[in-house]
Amino acid sequence: MRGVAFGDGHRPGVQALKDAQETAALLPGVWLGRGLAALGLTAGQTVTEGQMELVYGGGRHPDADRMERELLADGADPGHSLSRTAG
């Protein structure tokens, strides 16, 4: 992931990815691929740091946090595992 998200360089762990990319003059990543429509994403849309954390760090849908908030707002039981419902 480091090579994809930050090129060949290294960033201090305390520095936000977006800040490190800007300092290194790296363009933000964008979504590409045939499965984007199934995920509700659009080709060329910027990949956020939160989306990267969900996908690479948790193996979850890139917008799982938003989806879970919507489920809770619609009355889903917070005691129920939303990750199975939202994924």
ZATIPA-270167 format. One record per residue (C-alpha): x, y, z. Coordinates in nm, 3 decimals, m for minus. Example, Ala and Ser with C-alpha at 12.3 -4.5 7.8 and 13.67 -1.06 7.14 Angstrom:
2
PT        px        py        pz
PT     1.230    m0.450     0.780
PT     1.367    m0.106     0.714
This chain:
87
PT        px        py        pz
PT     0.000     0.000     0.000
PT     0.284     0.241     0.075
PT     0.396     0.230    m0.288
PT     0.043     0.293    m0.413
PT    m0.051     0.564    m0.165
PT     0.280     0.744    m0.133
PT     0.495     0.656    m0.431
PT     0.842     0.526    m0.348
PT     0.895     0.755    m0.049
PT     0.827     0.723     0.321
PT     0.620     0.948     0.541
PT     0.631     1.000     0.914
PT     0.357     0.795     1.080
PT     0.216     1.103     1.254
PT     0.174     1.297     0.928
PT    m0.164     1.270     0.756
PT    m0.144     1.097     0.420
PT    m0.297     1.395     0.238
PT    m0.040     1.633     0.390
PT     0.247     1.399     0.304
PT     0.123     1.363    m0.055
PT     0.097     1.741    m0.094
PT     0.447     1.793     0.050
PT     0.586     1.535    m0.194
PT     0.384     1.689    m0.482
PT     0.197     1.361    m0.539
PT    m0.147     1.373    m0.694
PT    m0.428     1.216    m0.493
PT    m0.540     0.870    m0.600
PT    m0.856     0.820    m0.801
PT    m1.092     0.526    m0.831
PT    m1.058     0.313    m1.144
PT    m1.197    m0.025    m1.247
PT    m1.498    m0.216    m1.373
PT    m1.655    m0.280    m1.032
PT    m1.698     0.082    m0.928
PT    m2.068     0.104    m1.009
PT    m2.139    m0.189    m0.777
PT    m1.965     0.004    m0.498
PT    m2.144     0.328    m0.575
PT    m1.822     0.495    m0.687
PT    m1.737     0.685    m1.003
PT    m1.423     0.648    m1.214
PT    m1.192     0.941    m1.155
PT    m1.342     1.022    m0.813
PT    m1.069     1.105    m0.557
PT    m0.988     0.831    m0.306
PT    m1.005     0.976     0.045
PT    m0.774     0.876     0.327
PT    m1.074     0.740     0.516
PT    m1.170     0.520     0.221
PT    m0.815     0.384     0.201
PT    m0.820     0.303     0.572
PT    m1.150     0.118     0.537
PT    m1.043    m0.082     0.230
PT    m0.680    m0.158     0.313
PT    m0.695    m0.142     0.692
PT    m1.025    m0.317     0.747
PT    m1.117    m0.494     0.426
PT    m1.444    m0.302     0.424
PT    m1.649    m0.107     0.173
PT    m1.481     0.229     0.102
PT    m1.791     0.414     0.225
PT    m1.879     0.181     0.516
PT    m1.877     0.464     0.771
PT    m2.131     0.666     0.573
PT    m2.344     0.359     0.510
PT    m2.348     0.271     0.879
PT    m2.447     0.628     0.975
PT    m2.736     0.610     0.728
PT    m2.850     0.273     0.865
PT    m2.846     0.411     1.220
PT    m3.034     0.723     1.109
PT    m3.296     0.494     0.950
PT    m3.343     0.315     1.281
PT    m3.108     0.016     1.258
PT    m3.028    m0.148     1.590
PT    m2.677    m0.032     1.693
PT    m2.635    m0.359     1.886
PT    m2.666    m0.553     1.560
PT    m2.344    m0.600     1.361
PT    m2.375    m0.328     1.098
PT    m2.064    m0.445     0.918
PT    m2.255    m0.748     0.788
PT    m2.553    m0.531     0.693
PT    m2.354    m0.247     0.536
PT    m2.095    m0.454     0.349
